[in-house]
């Protein structure tokens, strides 16, 4: 029951019964791209053949349910990117992985600074196709600065410290963040 996205076997009668090859599955998925269960059945079929693309489908489907700012999303993202590399661009394109995205803002705007930066980074990566790593944080440096100052720094300063250390600086650009160093 749990292998197919929470559906039980009665709901599987909607899935075509003559799926015996990769092409059969890919054609069925192309015909019904929004059918999440069909993708998970394909993942089972791949798992039975020791094909690591089954894991990729499961990771993609799990990530689809998570807010892009969730810790679990960013943990899975590293594995997803690795699996996508091994699966190949052609297959990922057929599965619409990396070409179709759920709305980034569908879970709202988070309150925490780290979550907001993750939201911005994921939006940037999807829109501009620029790989964006997770937010670094720099918690130890922030705490050390607060101890030296004898007080907490404002949230905006915490965000700046975390962001500043994650962005490469062009030291030859006079308008770069580097002029503040």
N, C-alpha and C positions, 0 to 999 in steps of 0.2 A: 504494500500500500504506500509506503513512504518513498519508494524509489522514483515515483513519477509525480513529484511535486505535490504530494498530499492527495492525489486522486487514487481511487481504488480501481480494481480491475473492471468494474462495470463501466467506468468512464472511458476506458481504452477502446471501446467498440467504435469510437469516432476515428481512430487511427487506421489508415489503410492496412490491410492484413498481408499484403504481398510485398513486404520490405525485406529483401534478401541481400542487397548489395549497397555499397556506398552511394552509388548513383540513385538507387531507389529512395534512400533516405534523403539525399540532397534534393532530389526532385520534389519529394513530399514536403520538405521544409520550405523550398522555394514557393510552392503552391500555398502553403499555410504558415507564413513566417511568424505570426504571432502565437502559434500553438507551442506553448512551453513544454507540454507533456510529450509531444512528438520528439522534441530535442532530447529530453531525458531518456526516452526509449532508445533513441539513437546512441546516447551515451552508454546505456546498458549493453547494447549490441557491440559497441566498440570495446568496452571493458571485457566482454566475453572473448574477444580476439586479442587481448593484451595491447590494445591501441591506446596510447596516452592521450589522444584527442578526446576520449571519454571524460577524462579528468578536466580538460579544458572546458567542455560543455558544462559540467557541473559547477566549476568555478564561475564561469560567465553567468550562469543562471542564479547562483547564490549572490553574486555582486549586483545583479539586476534588481534584487529585492532590498538592498541596503542603501542607506543614504551615502552619498559620495564623501561625506565628511566623517563617517564612522571608522573607528579603529580597525574593525574587521575588514572593511572595504580596502583599506590601504595595506593590510596584511596580505589579502588575497591578490591585490593588484600586482605585486612583485611576481607571484607564482603565475598569474595569468599572462603577464608579459613574456615570461620565460616559455610557457607552453605555446603561446602564439608564435613565437620564433620557430619552434620545432614543428608546429603544424603547417606552417607555410602561408604566405599571403593569399594564394589562390583559394585554398580551402577556407581560410578565415573569411575571405570575401564572399564565398558561397554561403557561409553561415551568417553573413552580415555582422561579423565581429570586427569592431573597429570602424565600421562604416555607419552603423545605426546606433544611436545612443538614446537611452531613456532621458527624459528631462532632468537636468542637473539640479534644478531648484524644486523638484516635486515634493521634497520633504521639508521645505521651508528654509529659512535662513537661521543657522544655529547661533546660539548666544556666545559660545566660547571663541576666543581668538584663534586657537589652533584649528578648530572646525571651520571657521570662516576662511582661513587661508587655504585649507584643503579644498573647500568649495571653489575658490578662485583658481587654484592650481588645476583642478580637474576640468573646469570650464575652459581654461587656457589650453590645456592639452587637447581637449576634444575640438575646440574651435580652430586653433592655429596649428595643431599637430606637432606641438613642441613638447617633448617628454618632460614631465615635471615630477621631481621626487617629492617624498613626503616632507612635511615641515620639520625642520631640525630641532627647534625648541630652545636649545642652549640654557636649560634650566639651571645647571650648575653655575654658569656665569651670572645669570640673573640673581640667583640667591646670594652669590658672593658680593655682587654690587649692592644688594639690599643690606647685607650685613655691614659692609663698609660705610654705607650712608646712614645706617641706623634706622631705616624706615623702608616701607614697601614702595616700589616705584609704581607709577600709574599704569593701568593696563595697556595704554597706547605705547608706552615706552617698552614694556615687555614684548609687545607685538613687533615693534621696530627692531629690537635686539634679535629676536628670532628670525625675522625676515632678512635683516641686513647680512647675517652670516650665511644665509642660504642662496643669496644672489651673487653671481660672479660680478666683479667690479672691473671696469675698464679704466685703469689708472691713467691712461693718456687722454681721457675725455674730461675736460674741465667741468662739465655738467654732471659728471658721474657722482654716484653716492660716495666715491672715494675721496672727494675733496673734504668730506667731513671727518676723515680719519686723522 
